[in-house]
Every structure is written in structure tokens, then in C-alpha cells.
Amino acid sequence: MINSQPFGRTGHHSTRVIFGAAALATMRQDRADQVLDTVLAGGLNHIDTAASYGDSELRLAPFLADHRAEFFLATKTDGRTGDAARAQLERSLTRLGVDQVDLIQLHNLVEPDEWETAHAPGGAVEAMAKARDEGLVRAIGVTGHGTRIADMHLASLERFDFDSVLLPYNFLMLQNPDYRSSVEQLLEVCAKREVAVQTIKSIARRRWTPDSTKPHYAWYEPLPEGEPLERGVAYVLSNPQLFLNTSSDATLLEATIAAAQGDHVAPSDAEVQADVSALDMMPLFDGAELERI
């Protein structure tokens, strides 16, 4: 069984593994239905999608028609002005076939100009707070990629009382001392304020190499099934504060769910470093030319 715990102060006990519905973005409905059957059988109770994830919201709608009450449902908006974010939220509700989402997240809020627009009067934050007051959403979060995002989340939490954050978290990223320091500060603030912390890229191997002939089901190459993937999952779940969002490569969903069962002990640095060497793992983000996805 996958353990559950309070998702911040939302009142929901979420499974520590969250289904990353970016995996459904380009799927046929019949294949998406199979994946969602795996989600259900695996005992997950939290789904994370986004307006910009292709057809993901549409693929979820038939499943939600039967199972809405069983899942904490999160989506995201990349609108920065209030009007843009509100329009995107209303479109998401229609596409998902629901009257309310449990969590709306400001998607990849990392660039300073976009951050200022979103937090300014008439911006996305104000609009999502109004949507919460109207009952269209229950909670509001913020997400992002790259080595700057922990610092940006700290700044966001100074400006607005977000309910959740989402950011990359894996062994290689935390070897960057500046990023690790910022993540540790963020985790401390989130613990004090009961802000849920979601992690992504936990089983990332590296960016795709030009000569790779493997199917590209995610924008990055994930770890293969087996012990390296299991250690990647354990590296996150051994920290009781964190939730793990599954990869957009749905072929690894069952393996991730299997690896997430029960309690976890963090792998040693030597074990993970051996995986890094054996699999030629590389950070997805470097603070410079690799900062954007």
C-alpha cells in the first residue's frame, strides 16, 4: 500500500505518489483509460494535470465522471493576467467535466516579469483567489522548473499564502549547493506554514541525447525500471514532507507505484552515485543554457 498523509492544510489525505497526468497529453482515449485503471488499482487518490498538457484534461473527463469523489483533482494555469488565468480555469473545468477543482496552480512561475504580472493587482493570483471565494477551486498552488524555482517559490510565499508548491527534486539536482540551500529553506518555510510540497523529475536520468533511438514519452529520458528507479523513488519518499509526482512516461507508472509501496529508507549517496556513473546521468537544469525545458 502507498502511504497517505495530509496534503498541507487542504484537509485531504493524499497518497504520497500523485499521478502526473501529463502522461495523457497525446494518448488515445482507450490507452488513457488503461493508464487510469492502473492509477485506480494502484490506490492513488490525487491527480495532477494542466491546461497546457495537450488533451490530458479531455482524457480525464470520462474517468472523473465515474470517480470524481475518489480523487483530489489539481490542474494548472499559465495565464499571468487575471483575465487569462480565469478564462483558462473556466476552460479546464469544462474540459474536465467538473464544477470545481481541488487545486489550481500557477504553472511554472519563475520568470521575474511573469511573476510580477501574476502577483500584481489584476493578476492571476488575485483572480484565482476570487475563484476560490466563488467555489470554483478549493486551494491555490504554484509550480516551476529549473534551479531558480525554489527561490522564486520563497518569494511567492512572501506575497501570497499558497497552499502548495511543486519543484524538481532528485539526487543530482541537490548536488548543486545553491539549489540545495534554497530547497532546504523552502522546506522549512513550508513545514511551518503547512504548505504541501510536490516533487517532479524524481526518476530523471538526463536530457535525451541526439542519437537516442528510444521512444520519447517524456521530454527527458527517465531512469529505466529496476533498482535505479527504485532508489530514485526512495530518495524522495524517505523525506516524509514530500509528495512524488509520477513521470509523463506512463510506461513507468506501474514500476513507480510498485517502488512506492510502504515505508522508505533513503539510499546512500554511494548507491545513488553508482547509478549516476553507470547510467551516465546528467542534471536536467544547470542554471544557464539548460534552464528552460
ABEGO torsion letter per residue (X at the ends): XBBBBBBEAAGBBBBABBBBAAAAAABBAAAAAAAAAAAAAAGBABBBBBAABEAAAAAAAAAAAAAAAABBBBBBBABABAAAAAAAAAAAAAAAGBABBABBBBBGBABAAAAAAAABBGBAAAAAAAAAAAGABABBBBBEBEAAAAAAAAAAAAABBBABBBBBBBAAAAABAAAAAAAAAAAAAAAAAGBBBBBBGAABABBBBAABABBBABABBBBBBEAAAAAAAAAAAABAABBBBBBABAAAAAAAAAAABEBBBBBBAAAAAAAAAAAGBBBABAGBAAABX
